[in-house]
Amino acid sequence: MDSRNINREKRKRQLRSSIVNSQEASSSGRIPLPRRRKALLAIFAVLIIAALAGFLYLDNKHYTGYSVVWEKELEQGNPGTESFKGYQSFGGGVISYSKDGASYTDSSGKIIWERSYEMSNPIISVCGDYAAIADRGSHNIYIFNKEVNTGAAEAVLPITKISVSGQGIVYAVLRDSEADYITAFNNDGSAVVLSIKSVLTGDGYPFDIAVSPDGTQLISSYYKVEGSNTVSSVIFRNFGDVGQSTDARKVVGGFSEEFKGHIAGRVNFSDNTYSQAVYDGGIVFFSTKVLTSPEIIKNVSFEEEINSIAFSEDYVGVILNQQSAEAPYRLEIYKKNGARLSTVELDFRYDSFDISGNYVFLYTANSCKVFTVGGKEKFSTDFDLQVSKMIKGKLPGEIMLVGNNVMQKIKMR
């Protein structure tokens, strides 16, 4: 058989094989692989489009009512016997604290821990899994995580400020008649060998402090008087390995020119890299990507007076006073690096202002407005409960309401 006949027979066998395979695929009901891939890709694309449409619908939907999912008492006893009570969001739930003690209730309404104490002026600081409560003007500090009271510390001088890290390290400002001192305590209450003295003729008196979540960086705002002028500055310190090569004061950076003619007030660490300082004219956003050289990444100035400020792990919110009867306030939301996300004209006269998750809460004791950080109004309603704190729930559309020793989980509708 010559080569032409051999090639002809080979092509016949290939054709018969192709016809048989096609018939077998058809009889078995299976779709050829290329067609199955196209079908799966089409289904996947439809699912993505449906999910995006659902997200956009929920993101843009405005709710005006709610239903109560559950309601639980935070503690027993007569709340009227206490002259002070505060609430602080923590671990998805809330810490209720007063002059007589504190308790932590998780997001399911279960009381995890309680601690009794006696304080005249309790102040609180939270970061990650840790919280600290101190008696301003006295000496006691109690440190907690989400399970237990991990320790108690006693300062040698009266406390004016505290800031807790995500590791439970507590930095405190102590004051006597001559100077202020920054000191620190471990999460079990034991003292850290640290004491930084500030006098009026040096940096000035510390107005506020904030510690980074890892506990190694500290930002402090200072003020002092020079002649008839008040001078403000912001100082960065590092108590980690980087700070070991600096002087005893652990200073790695300082800024004052940006606050000339102003008073630097609150300071905040969003994470281990980004921090902010609020002054009576704007907000300065800092970066410590280079630990030995903090830098300003943005200075946002305002012509209007700052009425309120709120921080979260990812966002900074500010409410400004406006000379307008129709919109007496303006809300501005920024990312932690200073990028502005939204601006909203407000006609709602609020008492409290918080950011929780991607929600912005403006509320009074019996009413609220909720915006997304992108500036869209999400929810507005009146409450049956006298509300002292609002916290974003874990599930979409859920909000935690706290007040009058009661916690409610509600569902927007």
TIDOKOL-313230 format. One record per residue: residue in three letters; x, y, z of N, C-alpha, C in turn. Coordinates in steps of 0.05 Angstrom, whole numbers, padded with zeros to 5 digits, always signed. Each point is the difference from the previous one (the first is absolute). Layout:
<pts>
ALAXYZXYZXYZ/...
</pts>
This chain:
<pts>
MET+00017-00024+00000-00017+00024+00000+00018+00025+00000/ASP-00006+00018-00020+00018+00023-00001-00008+00020+00021/SER+00016+00021+00003-00003+00020+00021-00026+00015-00002/ARG-00010+00005-00025-00025+00014-00003-00024-00015+00012/ASN+00001-00027-00005-00022-00016+00012+00002-00001+00030/ILE+00024-00001+00011+00004+00000+00029-00011+00025+00012/ASN+00006+00023-00011-00010+00026+00010-00030+00002-00002/ARG-00011-00011-00022-00029+00000-00004-00014-00016+00022/GLU+00011-00024+00006-00012-00017+00021+00003+00013+00028/LYS+00021+00014+00004+00005+00014+00026-00021+00022+00004/ARG-00005+00015-00021-00020+00021+00002-00028-00011+00005/LYS-00006-00022-00012-00026-00013+00004-00004-00009+00029/ARG+00022-00012+00011-00002-00009+00028-00004+00025+00019/GLN+00014+00021-00006-00003+00025+00017-00028+00011-00002/LEU-00012+00000-00024-00027+00010-00004-00021-00017+00016/ARG+00004-00027-00003-00019-00019+00014+00002+00005+00030/SER+00025+00003+00011+00004+00004+00028-00013+00026+00010/SER+00002+00021-00016-00012+00026+00007-00031-00003+00001/ILE-00011-00014-00020-00029-00004-00001-00010-00016+00024/VAL+00015-00021+00007-00007-00018+00023+00001+00016+00026/ASN+00021+00016+00004+00003+00016+00025-00023+00020+00002/SER-00007+00012-00022-00022+00020+00000-00026-00013+00007/GLN-00005-00024-00011-00024-00014+00006-00001-00009+00029/GLU+00023-00009+00011+00000-00009+00028-00005+00024+00018/ALA+00012+00023-00006-00005+00024+00017-00029+00008-00001/SER-00012-00002-00024-00028+00007-00003-00018-00019+00014/SER+00006-00027-00002-00017-00020+00013+00003+00001+00031/SER+00023+00008+00010+00004+00001+00029-00011+00025+00012/GLY-00007+00020-00016-00011+00025+00010+00022+00020+00008/ARG+00025-00007-00004+00021+00018+00008+00005+00021-00021/ILE+00007+00025+00010+00006+00022-00018+00030+00000-00005/PRO+00009+00003-00024+00028+00002-00005+00013+00021+00018/LEU+00026-00004+00007+00013+00017+00020+00000+00029-00007/PRO+00006+00008-00025+00000+00029-00006-00028+00013+00005/ARG-00021-00014-00007-00027+00010+00004-00006+00002+00030/ARG+00009-00020+00016-00005+00001+00029+00014+00024+00012/ARG+00025+00005-00009+00015+00023+00011-00015+00026-00006/LYS-00010+00003-00024-00015+00024-00007-00025+00003+00017/ALA-00014-00022+00004-00024+00001+00016+00006+00008+00029/LEU+00021-00012+00011+00008+00007+00028+00008+00029+00002/LEU+00015+00010-00019+00008+00028+00000-00024+00019-00002/ALA-00020-00008-00016-00024+00016-00002-00016+00000+00026/ILE-00002-00023+00013-00014-00001+00026+00015+00016+00020/PHE+00026-00002+00001+00017+00015+00019-00004+00030-00004/ALA-00001+00009-00025-00003+00028-00006-00028+00010+00009/VAL-00020-00017-00004-00027+00007+00008-00001+00003+00031/LEU+00013-00018+00014+00001+00001+00029+00014+00025+00010/ILE+00022+00007-00013+00014+00025+00008-00017+00024-00004/ILE-00013+00001-00023-00018+00023-00006-00023+00002+00020/ALA-00011-00023+00007-00022-00001+00019+00009+00009+00028/ALA+00025-00009+00008+00011+00008+00026+00005+00030+00001/LEU+00012+00010-00022+00005+00029-00001-00026+00016+00001/ALA-00020-00009-00015-00026+00014+00000-00012+00000+00028/GLY+00002-00024+00014-00010-00001+00027+00014+00018+00019/PHE+00027+00000-00003+00016+00018+00017-00007+00029-00004/LEU-00002+00008-00025-00007+00028-00006-00028+00007+00010/TYR-00018-00019-00002-00027+00005+00010+00000+00005+00030/LEU+00014-00019+00015+00001+00003+00029+00015+00024+00008/ASP+00022+00007-00015+00017+00022+00008-00015+00027-00004/ASN-00018+00001-00019-00014+00025-00006-00027+00001+00014/LYS-00009-00022+00011-00027+00000+00012+00000+00016+00026/HIS-00021+00016+00004-00004+00016+00024-00022-00013+00017/TYR+00006-00003+00025-00019-00013+00019-00011+00022+00019/THR-00025-00003+00008-00013+00019+00018-00012-00013+00024/GLY+00002-00026+00003-00011-00014+00023+00018-00023+00008/TYR-00008-00014+00021+00016-00023+00009-00017-00019+00016/SER+00010-00024+00002-00013-00020+00018+00021-00009+00020/VAL-00009-00006+00025+00018-00009+00021+00005-00030-00003/VAL+00025-00008-00003+00008-00028-00002+00000-00012+00028/TRP+00013+00013+00019-00001-00008+00028+00007+00024+00018/GLU-00007-00003+00025+00006+00021+00020+00008-00014+00026/LYS+00022+00010+00012+00010-00011+00024+00009+00021+00019/GLU-00003-00005+00026+00010+00018+00021+00031-00003+00002/LEU+00013+00022+00003+00029-00001+00003+00009-00008+00028/GLU-00016+00007+00020+00007-00006+00028-00025+00002+00017/GLN+00002-00011+00024-00022+00002+00019+00003+00026+00017/GLY-00020+00006+00015+00002+00023+00018-00014+00024-00011/ASN-00001+00021+00016-00014+00025-00007+00020+00019-00013/PRO-00002+00006-00026+00019+00018-00013-00002+00028+00011/GLY-00022+00007+00012-00003+00027+00011+00018+00006+00023/THR+00013-00020+00012+00017+00004+00023+00028+00011-00009/GLU+00006-00002-00025+00026+00009-00010-00002+00028-00012/SER+00018+00017+00006+00000+00027-00011+00014+00002-00026/PHE+00015-00021-00008+00014+00000-00025+00000-00028-00012/LYS-00004-00001-00027+00003-00025-00014+00009+00006-00028/GLY+00019-00015-00010+00009+00003-00027+00000-00027-00015/TYR+00000+00002-00027+00001-00024-00016+00021+00003-00021/GLN+00015-00022-00005+00021+00000-00020-00001-00025-00016/SER-00001+00002-00027+00000-00024-00017+00026-00015+00003/PHE-00001-00027+00001+00023-00016+00005-00006-00029-00009/GLY+00018-00011-00017-00003-00028-00007-00026-00007-00013/GLY-00013+00018-00014-00026-00006-00012-00023+00004+00019/GLY+00006+00004+00026-00020+00005+00020+00004+00028+00013/VAL-00004+00001+00026+00002+00026+00013+00009-00004+00029/ILE+00017+00019+00009+00008+00002+00028-00018+00022+00012/SER-00013-00008+00022-00016+00019+00016+00017+00006+00025/TYR+00006+00026+00005+00017+00007+00022-00012+00023+00016/SER+00005+00000+00026-00011+00021+00017+00021+00005+00023/LYS-00008+00015+00019+00017+00005+00024+00003-00024+00017/ASP-00019-00019-00003+00000-00024+00018+00010-00025-00013/GLY+00004-00001-00026+00010-00024-00013-00005+00000-00029/ALA+00008-00023-00013-00002-00002-00029-00008-00028-00007/SER-00012-00004-00024-00007-00026-00010+00003+00000-00031/TYR+00006-00023-00011+00001-00003-00029-00021-00019-00009/THR-00016+00009-00019-00021-00017-00012+00007-00004-00030/ASP+00001-00025-00009+00008-00005-00027-00023+00005-00020/SER+00004-00006-00025-00019+00007-00021-00025-00018+00001/SER+00000-00021+00016-00024-00017+00003-00016+00008+00024/GLY+00010+00020+00015-00014+00009+00024+00008-00015+00025/LYS+00021-00016-00001+00010-00015+00023+00021+00016+00016/ILE-00004+00002+00026+00020+00014+00017+00024-00018+00004/ILE+00023+00010-00009+00025-00016+00000+00015+00004+00026/TRP+00003+00026+00009+00013+00005+00025-00012+00024+00014/GLU+00003+00001+00026-00008+00022+00016+00022+00007+00020/ARG+00003+00025+00007+00021+00007+00019-00011+00024+00017/SER+00001-00004+00026-00008+00022+00018+00024+00016+00008/TYR-00003+00027+00004+00021+00017+00009-00013+00026+00010/GLU+00015+00018+00010-00010+00026+00008+00018+00022-00013/MET-00013+00016-00017+00014+00022-00013-00016+00025+00001/SER+00014+00022+00000-00014+00026+00000-00005+00010-00029/ASN+00019-00006-00018-00002+00010-00028+00012-00020-00019/PRO-00015-00021-00006+00011-00021-00018+00003+00009-00029/ILE+00023-00007-00011+00005+00004-00029+00008-00026-00012/ILE-00005-00003-00027+00004-00026-00012+00016+00003-00026/SER+00016-00020-00007+00014-00002-00025-00002-00028-00010/VAL-00005-00004-00026-00002-00027-00012+00018-00002-00025/CYS+00010-00023-00005+00015-00005-00025+00001-00031-00005/GLY-00012-00008-00022+00001-00029-00006-00014-00016+00021/ASP+00015-00019+00012-00011-00019+00020+00004+00010+00028/TYR+00009+00025+00004+00005+00010+00028-00015+00026+00005/ALA-00006+00003+00026-00012+00025+00010+00012+00007+00027/ALA+00001+00025+00006+00011+00009+00026-00019+00022+00010/ILE-00006-00002+00026-00016+00020+00014+00016+00012+00023/ALA+00001+00026+00001+00016+00013+00021-00017+00021+00014/ASP+00009+00007+00024-00013+00021+00016+00016+00026-00004/ARG-00011+00018-00017+00013+00025-00005+00002+00017+00026/GLY+00024+00009+00006+00005+00015+00025+00007-00018+00023/SER+00000-00026-00004+00008-00019+00021+00021-00019-00011/HIS+00002-00025+00010+00024-00016-00005-00006-00027-00012/ASN-00025-00008-00003-00006-00028-00007-00006-00004-00030/ILE+00010-00022-00011-00005-00008-00028-00007-00030+00000/TYR-00021-00007-00014-00008-00028-00004+00002-00007-00029/ILE+00012-00023-00006+00006-00008-00027-00016-00026-00006/PHE-00013-00001-00024-00017-00022-00007+00006-00009-00029/ASN-00005-00026-00005-00003-00009-00027-00028-00010-00004/LYS-00006-00015-00021-00027-00008-00006-00010-00023+00017/GLU+00018-00011+00017-00008-00022+00018+00000+00007+00029/VAL+00021+00016+00009+00004+00004+00029+00012+00027+00006/ASN+00000+00007+00026+00016+00023+00010+00028-00011+00003/THR+00018+00009-00018+00028-00011+00000+00018+00011+00021/GLY-00006+00024+00010+00017+00012+00020-00010+00027+00010/ALA+00012+00009+00022-00006+00026+00012+00027+00013+00006/ALA+00001+00026-00006+00024+00016+00005-00006+00023+00019/GLU+00020+00008+00015-00002+00024+00017+00022+00019-00007/ALA-00008+00023-00009+00020+00021-00007+00009+00015+00025/VAL+00025+00010-00001+00011+00014+00023-00010+00029+00002/LEU-00011+00011-00023-00010+00027+00000-00028+00000-00013/PRO-00016+00021+00004-00027+00000-00013+00001-00002-00030/ILE-00019-00014-00011-00002-00006-00029-00016+00022-00014/THR+00010+00009-00023-00016+00019-00016-00009-00012-00026/LYS+00016-00017-00012-00006-00013-00026+00009-00028+00000/ILE-00013-00018-00016+00010-00027-00005-00005-00007-00029/SER+00016-00019-00010-00004-00011-00027+00010-00029+00000/VAL-00017-00019-00008+00008-00028+00000+00006-00010-00028/SER+00019-00018-00002+00007-00011-00026-00015-00026-00004/GLY+00002-00012-00024-00013-00025-00006+00013-00023+00014/GLN+00023+00004+00013+00014-00020+00016-00007+00003+00030/GLY-00015+00020+00007-00007+00005+00028+00020+00017+00015/ILE+00020+00011-00013+00018+00019+00013-00014+00027+00003/VAL+00000+00011+00024-00014+00025+00005+00020+00022+00005/TYR-00002+00021-00015+00016+00024+00005-00018+00020+00015/ALA+00012+00013+00019-00015+00019+00017+00015+00026+00004/VAL-00014+00022+00001+00012+00026+00007-00007+00005+00029/LEU+00021+00004+00016-00003+00006+00028+00008+00029+00006/ARG-00011+00012+00020+00005+00028+00005+00005+00006+00029/ASP+00020+00016+00005+00003+00012+00027+00000+00030-00003/SER+00008+00015+00021-00002+00029-00001+00021+00013-00017/GLU+00020-00015-00008+00023+00011-00015+00002-00009-00029/ALA-00010-00024-00006+00004-00012-00027-00020-00022-00005/ASP+00000-00009-00026-00014-00024-00008+00020-00021-00007/TYR-00009-00025+00003+00017-00023-00005-00015-00021-00017/ILE+00013-00010-00021-00012-00023-00015+00013-00025+00010/THR-00017-00019+00009+00009-00026+00009-00016-00022-00012/ALA+00006-00025+00005-00014-00022-00013-00002-00024+00018/PHE-00020-00017-00006-00006-00025+00015-00005-00023-00019/ASN+00009-00024+00008-00006-00023-00016-00029-00009+00004/ASN-00010-00019-00016-00028-00007+00002-00007-00015+00026/ASP+00020-00009+00015-00006-00012+00027+00001+00021+00022/GLY+00005+00025-00007+00001+00022+00019+00028+00007+00010/SER+00020-00017-00006+00027+00006+00009+00011+00025-00015/ALA+00017+00015+00014+00011+00025-00011+00022-00006-00021/VAL-00001+00016-00021+00022+00000-00019+00020+00021+00009/VAL+00026-00006-00002+00021+00019+00008+00001+00022-00020/LEU-00016+00021+00005-00002+00022-00019-00011+00024+00014/SER+00012+00023-00003-00010+00025+00011+00012+00023-00016/ILE-00018+00014-00014+00007+00023-00017-00012+00025+00012/LYS+00017+00018+00008-00009+00024+00014-00005+00023-00020/SER-00022+00014+00004-00006+00024-00016-00006+00023+00018/VAL+00014+00023-00005-00005+00024+00015-00008+00022-00019/LEU-00012+00021+00011-00011+00021-00017+00022+00013-00017/THR+00024+00002+00010+00022+00014-00014+00013-00018-00021/GLY-00007-00026-00001+00011-00018-00020-00020-00004-00022/ASP-00008-00025-00004-00021-00006-00021-00026+00013+00008/GLY-00005+00004+00025-00026+00010+00010-00014-00023+00014/TYR-00026+00004+00004-00016-00021+00013-00014-00017-00021/PRO+00000-00027+00004-00013-00017-00020-00030+00004+00001/PHE-00012+00007-00023-00028+00004-00002-00015-00026-00005/ASP+00013-00018-00017-00012-00026-00005+00022-00019-00009/ILE-00005-00026+00003+00019-00021-00008-00016-00022-00014/ALA+00014-00015-00018-00011-00023-00012+00023-00019-00007/VAL-00005-00026+00006+00020-00021-00005-00008-00016-00024/SER+00020-00009-00015-00006-00017-00023-00010-00027+00009/PRO-00014-00015-00017-00011-00026+00008+00022-00020+00010/ASP+00024+00002-00012+00021-00019+00009+00014+00009+00026/GLY-00007+00024+00010+00010+00009+00025+00028+00013+00000/THR+00012+00003-00024+00027+00010-00002+00002+00030-00006/GLN-00021+00012-00011+00002+00028-00008-00020+00016+00016/LEU+00008+00025+00006-00018+00018+00015+00000+00027-00013/ILE-00023+00010-00005-00003+00028-00010-00013+00017+00022/SER+00011+00023+00004-00009+00018+00022-00003+00028-00011/SER-00021+00014+00008-00003+00028-00007+00006+00016+00025/TYR+00015+00023-00004+00009+00017+00023-00008+00028-00005/TYR-00003+00014+00022-00003+00029-00002+00016+00014+00022/LYS+00009+00024-00006+00014+00016+00020-00004+00029-00007/VAL+00007+00017+00019-00004+00029-00004+00028+00013-00003/GLU+00003+00015-00021+00025+00016-00004-00009+00029-00003/GLY+00006+00015+00021-00009+00028+00000-00030+00001+00001/SER-00013+00012-00019-00029+00001-00002-00011-00020-00019/ASN+00017-00018-00011-00009-00019-00020+00000-00028+00012/THR-00020-00016-00011-00001-00029+00006+00013-00015-00023/VAL+00019-00017+00006+00015-00015-00020-00008-00030+00003/SER-00007-00012-00023-00007-00028+00000+00020-00016-00017/SER+00003-00025+00008+00017-00018-00015-00011-00029+00002/VAL+00009-00017-00018-00006-00028+00000+00026-00016-00001/ILE+00003-00018+00019+00025-00015+00003-00005-00029-00004/PHE+00018-00013-00015-00001-00029-00004+00023-00013+00016/ARG-00007-00021+00014+00020-00016+00015-00002-00029-00008/ASN+00023-00014+00001+00000-00028-00006+00014-00015+00023/PHE-00015-00020+00011+00011-00015+00023+00007-00029-00008/GLY+00001-00005-00027+00009-00025-00010+00030+00000-00005/ASP+00009-00018-00017+00028-00002-00007+00011+00026-00012/VAL-00017+00013-00016+00009+00025-00013+00006+00021+00021/GLY-00016+00002+00020+00004+00020+00021+00024-00004+00018/GLN+00012-00024-00001+00023-00005+00017+00024+00016-00008/SER+00001+00009-00025+00023+00016-00009-00004+00030+00004/THR-00023+00008+00011-00005+00028+00005+00007+00007+00028/ASP-00007+00025+00008+00006+00009+00028-00020-00013+00019/ALA+00002+00007+00025-00017-00012+00021-00029+00007-00004/ARG-00006+00021-00015-00028+00009-00004-00012-00015-00023/LYS+00015-00016-00015-00009-00017-00022-00013+00016-00023/VAL+00007+00025-00004-00011+00016-00021+00011-00007-00027/VAL-00018-00005-00019+00009-00006-00028-00011+00022-00020/GLY-00016+00018+00010-00011+00021-00018-00017+00020+00015/GLY+00000+00024-00010-00016+00021+00012-00010+00020-00020/PHE-00023+00012+00004-00012+00019-00019-00013+00023+00016/SER+00006+00024-00008-00012+00023+00013-00009+00022-00020/GLU+00014+00003-00023-00006+00021-00019-00028-00003-00010/GLU-00009-00024-00004-00027-00005-00011-00022+00009+00019/PHE+00007+00004+00026-00020+00007+00020+00004+00029+00010/LYS+00016+00015-00014+00006+00027+00008-00026+00017+00000/GLY-00005+00013+00023-00025+00016+00003-00024-00017+00006/HIS+00004-00026+00004-00023-00018+00007+00007-00016+00025/ILE-00020-00015+00009+00004-00019+00022-00004-00028-00010/ALA+00020-00016+00003-00003-00029-00008-00013-00014+00023/GLY-00022-00014-00007-00016-00013+00021+00003-00031-00001/ARG-00021-00013-00010+00000-00029+00000+00019-00012-00020/VAL+00012-00023+00009+00017-00015-00018-00010-00029-00001/ASN+00007-00014-00021-00011-00027-00004+00018-00016-00018/PHE+00003-00026+00007+00012-00020-00018-00022-00017-00012/SER-00002+00000-00026-00019-00018-00014+00011-00029+00000/ASP+00026-00002-00007+00014-00026+00001+00029+00006+00005/ASN+00018-00019-00005+00028+00004+00006+00014+00019-00019/THR-00013+00009-00021+00012+00017-00020-00013+00028-00001/TYR-00026+00002+00002-00014+00025-00004-00011+00011+00026/SER+00004+00027+00003-00009+00014+00024-00009+00028-00007/GLN-00014+00013+00018-00011+00026-00005+00002+00018+00025/ALA+00001+00026-00005-00001+00020+00021-00021+00021-00009/VAL-00019+00005+00018-00021+00020-00005+00007+00026+00013/TYR-00001+00022-00015+00004+00026+00012-00023+00018-00006/ASP-00001+00024+00012-00023+00017-00003+00000+00015-00027/GLY+00005-00016-00021+00000+00011-00027+00002-00022-00021/GLY+00002-00025+00009+00003-00022-00019+00010-00025+00013/ILE+00009-00018-00018+00010-00026+00008+00026-00005-00015/VAL+00021-00009+00014+00025-00007-00013+00001-00031+00000/PHE+00005-00011-00023+00003-00029-00003+00029-00008-00003/PHE+00009-00019+00017+00028-00008+00001+00004-00028-00010/SER+00024-00007-00008+00009-00027-00006+00026-00006+00015/THR+00001-00024+00011+00025-00009+00012+00009-00026-00013/LYS-00003-00001-00027+00011-00022-00015+00030-00002+00005/VAL+00013+00022+00001+00028+00001+00008+00000+00007+00030/LEU+00005-00020+00017-00004+00004+00029+00018+00022+00012/THR+00023+00004-00012+00018+00020+00010-00005+00028-00010/SER-00020+00002-00019-00005+00026-00012-00030+00003-00007/PRO-00016+00007+00020-00029+00005-00005-00002+00023-00020/GLU-00021-00001-00017-00004+00021-00019-00029+00007-00003/ILE-00005+00025-00008-00027+00010-00005-00007-00008-00029/ILE-00023-00014-00003-00008-00007-00027-00023+00018-00009/LYS-00014+00013+00019-00021+00019-00009-00007+00018+00024/ASN-00005+00026-00006-00009+00019+00020-00026+00011-00011/VAL-00023-00008+00011-00026+00009-00009-00009+00023+00018/SER-00003+00023-00011-00008+00023+00016-00030+00007-00005/PHE-00013+00012+00020-00028+00007-00001-00003+00030+00007/GLU-00017+00013-00014-00007+00028+00007-00020+00000+00023/GLU-00017-00021+00000-00021-00001+00020+00010-00012+00026/GLU-00014+00004+00022+00007-00011+00026-00007-00030+00001/ILE+00018-00015+00011-00005-00029+00004-00020-00004+00023/ASN-00022-00013-00005-00019-00006+00021+00005-00027+00013/SER+00006-00021-00016+00004-00027+00011+00020-00014-00018/ILE+00013-00020+00012+00019-00017-00014-00005-00029+00009/ALA+00004-00019-00019-00003-00028+00006+00021-00016-00015/PHE+00010-00021+00013+00021-00017-00012-00010-00029+00000/SER+00009-00015-00020-00002-00029+00000+00026-00011-00010/GLU+00002-00026-00004+00025-00012-00009+00007+00009-00028/ASP-00020+00007-00016+00004+00006-00028-00007+00028-00008/TYR-00015+00014+00016-00011+00026-00008+00002+00021+00021/VAL+00000+00025-00009-00001+00024+00017-00024+00017-00009/GLY-00017+00007+00019-00023+00016-00007+00000+00026+00015/VAL-00008+00022-00013-00001+00026+00013-00027+00013-00007/ILE-00012+00014+00019-00024+00016-00005+00007+00029+00006/LEU-00006+00017-00020+00007+00028+00001-00025+00017+00003/ASN+00002+00022+00015-00022+00019+00003-00001+00017-00025/GLN-00025+00005-00010-00004+00017-00023-00020+00022+00006/GLN+00004+00022-00012-00018+00023+00004-00024-00003-00020/SER-00016-00020+00005-00022-00006-00018-00023-00011+00016/ALA-00023+00012-00002-00024-00010+00014-00010-00026-00012/GLU+00004-00004-00026-00010-00024-00013+00019-00024+00005/ALA+00026+00005+00003+00019-00021+00005+00021+00011+00019/PRO-00006-00001+00027+00018+00011+00019+00026-00015+00003/TYR+00002-00025-00010+00025-00015+00002+00008-00012-00027/ARG+00026-00006-00002+00010-00015-00023+00017-00023+00010/LEU-00007-00024-00010+00015-00024+00007+00020-00007-00021/GLU+00025-00005+00008+00021-00008-00019+00013-00026+00011/ILE+00003-00019-00018+00012-00026+00007+00026-00004-00015/TYR+00021-00007+00013+00027-00004-00012+00009-00029+00006/LYS+00016-00010-00019+00015-00025+00006+00022+00007+00020/LYS+00012-00020+00012+00020+00004+00020+00025+00013-00011/ASN+00003+00000-00027+00024+00013-00012-00006+00028-00010/GLY-00024+00010+00006-00007+00028-00007-00016+00003-00026/ALA-00005-00021-00014-00016+00002-00025-00030+00004+00008/ARG-00012+00021-00011-00028+00005+00007-00018-00018-00015/LEU-00020-00012+00014-00019-00018-00011-00026+00013-00007/SER-00010+00018+00018-00026+00011-00005-00004+00026+00016/THR-00019+00016-00009-00009+00025+00013-00030+00000+00000/VAL-00012+00005+00023-00030+00000+00002-00009+00025+00015/GLU-00019+00014-00012-00013+00023+00014-00021-00011+00019/LEU+00001+00009+00025-00018-00011+00021-00019+00020+00011/ASP-00025-00008+00003-00020+00017+00013-00009-00014+00026/PHE+00013-00022+00008-00008-00016+00023+00016+00010+00024/ARG-00013+00008+00021+00013+00009+00024+00005-00024+00019/TYR+00024-00009+00000+00008-00025+00013+00012+00006+00028/ASP+00002-00020+00016+00014+00001+00026+00025-00017-00001/SER+00000-00022-00014+00023-00019-00001+00007-00006-00028/PHE+00026-00007-00004+00012-00004-00026+00020-00023+00002/ASP-00004-00022-00015+00017-00023+00001+00004-00011-00028/ILE+00022-00014-00005+00004-00016-00024+00005-00028+00009/SER-00016-00019-00011+00002-00028+00006-00002-00016-00026/GLY+00022-00014-00006+00001-00014-00026+00000+00021-00022/ASN-00019-00004-00019-00002+00020-00022-00025+00017+00004/TYR-00010+00002+00025-00023+00016+00006+00008+00025+00017/VAL-00013+00022-00006+00004+00024+00015-00026+00005+00015/PHE+00001+00002+00027-00023+00003+00017-00002+00028+00011/LEU-00022+00013-00005-00007+00026+00012-00026-00005+00015/TYR-00001+00006+00027-00024-00007+00014-00004+00017+00025/THR-00025+00001+00008-00008+00012+00026-00010-00024+00017/ALA-00012+00006+00023-00010-00021+00017-00023-00015-00013/ASN-00015+00013-00019-00024-00013-00011-00002+00001-00030/SER+00022+00007-00014-00002+00000-00029+00028-00003-00012/CYS+00002-00006-00026+00026-00003-00012-00001+00004-00030/LYS+00024+00005-00011+00005-00002-00029+00026-00016-00003/VAL-00001-00019-00019+00023-00017-00005+00008+00004-00029/PHE+00026+00005-00004+00011+00003-00027+00022-00022-00005/THR+00004-00006-00025+00024-00016-00006+00024+00019-00001/VAL+00024-00011+00002+00023+00017-00001+00003+00013-00027/GLY-00014-00010-00020-00001+00013-00026-00019+00023-00002/GLY-00015+00006+00022-00017+00023+00001-00029-00005-00007/LYS-00009-00025-00004-00028-00006-00006-00016-00004+00026/GLU-00023+00013+00001-00017-00003+00024-00012-00028-00001/LYS+00005-00015+00021-00008-00028+00001-00026-00005+00016/PHE-00003+00015+00022-00020-00006+00020-00007+00025+00015/SER-00026+00004+00005-00009+00021+00018-00025-00009+00013/THR-00002+00004+00026-00023-00009+00015-00001+00013+00028/ASP-00022-00005+00014-00003+00007+00028+00001-00025+00016/PHE+00010+00001+00025+00004-00023+00017-00022-00002+00022/ASP-00006-00024+00007-00016-00005+00025+00018+00000+00024/LEU+00026-00009-00004+00020-00001+00021+00015+00027+00001/GLN+00007+00008+00025+00017+00024+00003+00029-00008-00005/VAL+00011+00008-00023+00025-00011-00010+00024+00016+00009/SER+00020-00014+00010+00025+00013+00008+00023-00009-00018/LYS-00003-00022-00015+00022-00010-00017-00012-00016-00023/MET+00011+00004-00025-00007-00016-00023+00025-00013-00011/ILE-00003-00026-00007+00022-00016-00010-00009-00016-00024/LYS+00015-00001-00021-00007-00016-00023+00001-00030+00007/GLY-00021-00014-00008-00001-00029+00005+00017-00016-00019/LYS+00003-00026+00005+00017-00017-00016-00014-00006-00027/LEU-00026-00003+00000-00014-00007-00024-00011+00025-00014/PRO-00003-00001-00027-00011+00023-00015-00026+00009+00011/GLY-00003+00027+00004-00025+00011+00009-00004+00000+00030/GLU+00018-00012+00015-00003-00001+00029+00015+00022+00015/ILE-00012+00010+00021+00012+00021+00016-00005-00007+00030/MET+00020+00005+00016-00003-00004+00029-00007+00028+00013/LEU-00020+00000+00016-00008+00024+00015+00005-00005+00030/VAL+00011+00020+00013+00006-00003+00029-00010+00025+00014/GLY-00013-00005+00023-00009+00023+00017-00018-00010+00022/ASN+00001+00014+00023-00017-00006+00023+00004-00029+00009/ASN+00026-00010+00000+00007-00027+00008-00014-00021-00017/VAL-00006+00007-00025-00013-00019-00019+00016+00000-00026/MET+00003-00024-00011+00012-00002-00027-00021-00013-00018/GLN-00003+00012-00024-00018-00010-00020+00015-00006-00026/LYS-00006-00022-00013+00009-00004-00027-00024+00006-00018/ILE+00003+00018-00019-00022+00007-00018+00007-00006-00028/LYS-00020-00003-00017+00003-00005-00028-00013+00023-00015/MET+00015+00014-00017-00011+00022-00016-00020-00011-00020/ARG-00022+00014-00004-00019-00008-00020-00014+00025-00012/
</pts>
